[in-house]
């Protein structure tokens, strides 16, 4: 998982995008979103093995 202080986690356009969307399966940061404070939202990134499949152990 990438550190929350990663340069990717902050957008340089002046908007306060404190919300992070993290893939539950591969732990990659998918996107940032504007929120009132730090929020971490888990979902799936849509890459190959992460497309909404079962938990990390491979069961569905």
URDADA-V267057 format. One record per helix or strand of 2 or more residues. SS is the DSSP state (A for helix, B for strand). FROM is the first residue (numbers start at 1). LEN is the number of residues. Records with the same first field share a line. If there is no record, write none. Layout:
SS->FROM-LEN ; FROM-LEN
This chain:
A->7-3 ; 48-3
B->19-5 ; 29-5 ; 39-5
